[in-house]
């Protein structure tokens, strides 16, 4: 492992997205995150929220028409990121929701970035599973 730490803020966002608040009122639902990006801090020691890189449920239908397309556009073309995406899909039987963890590493990202993100992926995955 790379020794990179996951900040409490990142864990709080994960826990908030993981817990589906069925009884939440409309205002609370609008503030829930549909998607969010995480990046390494400037000093490469922590995994932090990627400022401003999120889609709220309340944005959908207003500033965001296709949440998945907007999410893909948020991913940087030349650097790595981690992301959580609250995917909604339908099977023959039912409508489902799953929280999807994404490790984004485009070919155009610098090798050093790919290596540190790859070696830090287990740290964030462990936090997300264990919380």
C-alpha positions as CSV (number, residue, x, y, z in Angstrom):
1,X,0.0,0.0,0.0
2,X,1.1,3.6,-0.6
3,X,0.5,4.9,2.9
4,X,-2.1,7.3,1.7
5,X,-4.9,8.1,4.2
6,X,-8.6,8.5,3.5
7,X,-10.0,11.6,5.2
8,X,-13.0,11.5,7.5
9,X,-14.9,13.8,5.1
10,X,-14.6,11.1,2.3
11,X,-15.8,8.4,4.7
12,X,-18.7,10.6,5.8
13,X,-19.8,11.1,2.2
14,X,-19.6,7.4,1.5
15,X,-21.7,6.6,4.6
16,X,-24.2,9.2,3.6
17,X,-24.5,7.8,0.1
18,X,-24.7,4.2,1.4
19,X,-27.6,4.8,3.8
20,X,-30.7,5.2,1.7
21,X,-33.0,7.5,3.7
22,X,-36.4,6.3,2.5
23,X,-38.1,8.5,5.0
24,X,-36.2,11.6,3.9
25,X,-38.3,14.6,3.0
26,X,-38.0,16.1,-0.5
27,X,-35.5,18.8,0.6
28,X,-33.2,16.2,2.1
29,X,-33.5,14.0,-1.0
30,X,-32.5,16.9,-3.2
31,X,-29.2,17.3,-1.2
32,X,-28.2,13.7,-1.5
33,X,-25.3,13.0,-3.8
34,X,-25.9,11.1,-7.1
35,X,-22.1,11.1,-7.9
36,X,-18.9,12.5,-6.4
37,X,-15.2,12.4,-7.3
38,X,-12.3,12.0,-4.9
39,X,-8.7,12.9,-5.6
40,X,-5.3,12.8,-3.9
41,X,-4.3,15.9,-1.9
42,X,-1.6,18.2,-3.3
43,X,1.0,16.5,-1.0
44,X,-0.2,13.1,-2.1
45,X,-0.8,12.0,1.5
46,X,-4.6,11.9,1.7
47,X,-7.6,11.0,-0.4
48,X,-9.9,14.1,-0.4
49,X,-13.1,15.3,-2.0
50,X,-12.5,16.7,-5.4
51,X,-14.0,20.2,-4.8
52,X,-17.1,21.0,-6.8
53,X,-17.1,17.6,-8.5
54,X,-20.5,16.2,-7.5
55,X,-24.0,15.8,-8.7
56,X,-26.9,16.2,-6.3
57,X,-30.3,14.5,-6.8
58,X,-31.8,17.9,-6.7
59,X,-29.7,18.9,-9.8
60,X,-31.3,16.2,-11.9
61,X,-34.0,17.7,-14.2
62,X,-32.7,21.2,-13.4
63,X,-29.0,21.7,-14.3
64,X,-28.4,18.0,-15.0
65,X,-30.5,16.2,-17.6
66,X,-28.5,13.0,-17.9
67,X,-26.7,12.3,-14.6
68,X,-24.4,9.6,-16.1
69,X,-23.3,11.8,-19.0
70,X,-22.6,14.7,-16.7
71,X,-20.7,12.4,-14.4
72,X,-18.5,11.1,-17.2
73,X,-17.8,14.7,-18.3
74,X,-16.6,15.5,-14.7
75,X,-13.8,12.9,-15.0
76,X,-10.5,14.6,-16.0
77,X,-9.2,13.5,-19.4
78,X,-5.6,13.4,-18.3
79,X,-5.5,12.4,-14.6
80,X,-6.8,9.7,-12.3
81,X,-9.7,9.9,-9.8
82,X,-11.8,7.7,-7.6
83,X,-15.6,8.1,-7.8
84,X,-18.8,6.9,-6.2
85,X,-21.9,6.8,-8.5
86,X,-25.4,6.0,-7.2
87,X,-26.6,3.9,-10.1
88,X,-30.3,3.3,-10.6
89,X,-31.3,0.6,-13.1
90,X,-34.2,-1.8,-13.8
91,X,-34.2,-5.6,-14.1
92,X,-37.2,-7.5,-15.4
93,X,-38.5,-7.8,-11.8
94,X,-37.7,-4.6,-10.1
95,X,-35.9,-1.2,-10.0
96,X,-32.5,-1.4,-8.3
97,X,-30.0,1.0,-6.8
98,X,-26.3,0.2,-6.3
99,X,-23.5,2.4,-5.1
100,X,-20.6,1.9,-7.6
101,X,-17.0,2.6,-6.8
102,X,-15.0,3.7,-9.9
103,X,-11.2,3.9,-10.3
104,X,-10.6,6.2,-13.2
105,X,-7.1,6.0,-14.8
106,X,-7.1,7.2,-18.5
107,X,-4.2,6.3,-20.8
108,X,-3.2,9.9,-21.0
109,X,-2.7,10.2,-17.2
110,X,0.9,10.6,-16.0
111,X,2.5,7.2,-15.1
112,X,3.3,8.5,-11.5
113,X,-0.3,9.4,-11.0
114,X,-1.5,6.0,-12.2
115,X,0.9,4.3,-9.9
116,X,0.0,6.2,-6.8
117,X,-3.8,6.0,-7.4
118,X,-3.5,2.3,-8.2
119,X,-1.4,1.6,-5.0
120,X,-3.9,3.7,-2.9
121,X,-7.0,2.1,-4.2
122,X,-7.1,-0.6,-1.5
123,X,-7.0,2.0,1.2
124,X,-10.2,3.7,0.0
125,X,-11.9,0.4,-0.8
126,X,-11.1,-0.9,2.7
127,X,-12.7,2.2,4.3
128,X,-15.7,1.9,2.1
129,X,-16.3,-1.8,2.9
130,X,-15.5,-1.6,6.6
131,X,-17.5,1.5,7.6
